[in-house]
Amino acid sequence: MPSLEEIMQMAQNAQAELQKAQDNLDKIEVEGQSGGGLVKIKASAKGRIIGVSIDESLLDPAEKTMVEDLIAAALNDARTKADQAAATEMQKMSSTLPMPPGFQMPF
């Protein structure tokens, strides 16, 4: 059985790895889209919106409601992809940490 000092060192290593993984999430980019690509949202895996692209064909005042719906759908798509990318990265990080049997990470 590991000593208290070894357990503390493992916890500190785990915390450092978790911080590294969290920092890396802002470097991973995903793109959500709607309307067959008429509206695109780029976001980081942390959920930060990087950019919005709206096809010129939608820039008609009569299309205002549809554009709003497409933007909301693209944002939701980007958020879903960001969450998936974050979960994948966190899973990679947690698989490299030496954890006691039965210990579950909170993500």
C-alpha positions as CSV (number, residue, x, y, z in Angstrom):
1,M,0.0,0.0,0.0
2,P,1.4,3.4,-0.9
3,S,2.5,5.7,1.9
4,L,0.7,9.0,2.6
5,E,3.6,10.9,0.9
6,E,3.2,8.8,-2.2
7,I,-0.5,9.3,-2.3
8,M,0.0,13.1,-2.0
9,Q,2.6,13.0,-4.8
10,M,0.1,11.1,-7.0
11,A,-2.6,13.6,-6.2
12,Q,-0.3,16.5,-7.1
13,N,0.6,14.8,-10.4
14,A,-3.0,14.2,-11.1
15,Q,-3.8,17.8,-10.5
16,A,-1.0,19.0,-12.7
17,E,-2.2,16.6,-15.5
18,L,-5.8,17.8,-15.1
19,Q,-4.7,21.5,-15.4
20,K,-2.6,20.7,-18.5
21,A,-5.6,18.9,-20.1
22,Q,-7.9,21.9,-19.2
23,D,-5.4,24.3,-20.8
24,N,-5.2,22.2,-23.9
25,L,-9.0,22.3,-24.4
26,D,-8.9,25.9,-25.5
27,K,-6.5,24.9,-28.3
28,I,-8.9,22.3,-29.8
29,E,-11.3,23.8,-32.3
30,V,-14.6,22.3,-33.4
31,E,-17.2,23.6,-35.9
32,G,-20.9,23.4,-35.5
33,Q,-23.2,24.1,-38.5
34,S,-26.8,24.3,-39.5
35,G,-28.8,24.8,-42.6
36,G,-26.5,22.5,-44.6
37,G,-23.6,24.7,-43.8
38,L,-25.3,28.1,-44.3
39,V,-24.4,29.0,-40.7
40,K,-21.2,27.9,-39.1
41,I,-19.9,28.4,-35.6
42,K,-16.3,27.8,-34.6
43,A,-15.7,27.1,-30.9
44,S,-12.9,25.8,-28.7
45,A,-13.4,22.5,-26.7
46,K,-13.9,24.8,-23.7
47,G,-16.9,26.3,-25.4
48,R,-15.4,29.7,-26.3
49,I,-16.9,31.0,-29.6
50,I,-14.1,31.8,-32.0
51,G,-16.1,32.8,-35.1
52,V,-19.4,32.9,-36.9
53,S,-19.9,32.5,-40.6
54,I,-23.3,33.3,-42.3
55,D,-23.8,32.6,-46.0
56,E,-24.7,35.8,-47.9
57,S,-27.9,34.2,-49.2
58,L,-29.3,34.5,-45.6
59,L,-28.7,38.2,-45.3
60,D,-32.2,39.2,-46.4
61,P,-34.4,41.0,-43.8
62,A,-37.3,38.6,-44.7
63,E,-35.1,35.7,-43.5
64,K,-34.4,37.2,-40.0
65,T,-36.3,34.5,-38.1
66,M,-34.8,31.7,-40.0
67,V,-31.3,33.1,-39.6
68,E,-31.8,33.4,-35.8
69,D,-33.0,29.7,-35.7
70,L,-30.0,28.6,-37.8
71,I,-27.6,30.5,-35.5
72,A,-29.1,28.9,-32.4
73,A,-28.9,25.5,-34.0
74,A,-25.2,26.0,-35.1
75,L,-24.3,27.2,-31.6
76,N,-25.9,24.1,-30.1
77,D,-24.1,21.9,-32.6
78,A,-20.7,23.6,-31.8
79,R,-21.4,23.2,-28.0
80,T,-22.2,19.5,-28.4
81,K,-19.0,19.0,-30.4
82,A,-17.0,21.0,-27.9
83,D,-18.3,18.8,-25.0
84,Q,-17.4,15.7,-27.0
85,A,-13.9,16.9,-27.7
86,A,-13.5,17.9,-24.0
87,A,-14.7,14.5,-22.8
88,T,-12.3,12.7,-25.2
89,E,-9.3,14.8,-24.0
90,M,-10.2,14.3,-20.3
91,Q,-10.5,10.5,-20.9
92,K,-7.1,10.5,-22.5
93,M,-5.7,12.4,-19.5
94,S,-7.3,10.2,-16.9
95,S,-6.2,7.0,-18.6
96,T,-2.5,7.9,-18.0
97,L,-2.9,8.6,-14.3
98,P,-2.1,5.9,-11.8
99,M,-5.3,5.7,-9.8
100,P,-6.3,3.3,-7.0
101,P,-8.6,0.5,-8.1
102,G,-12.2,1.6,-8.2
103,F,-11.4,5.3,-8.1
104,Q,-13.5,7.4,-10.5
105,M,-12.6,10.8,-11.8
106,P,-15.4,13.4,-11.6
107,F,-15.9,13.7,-15.4
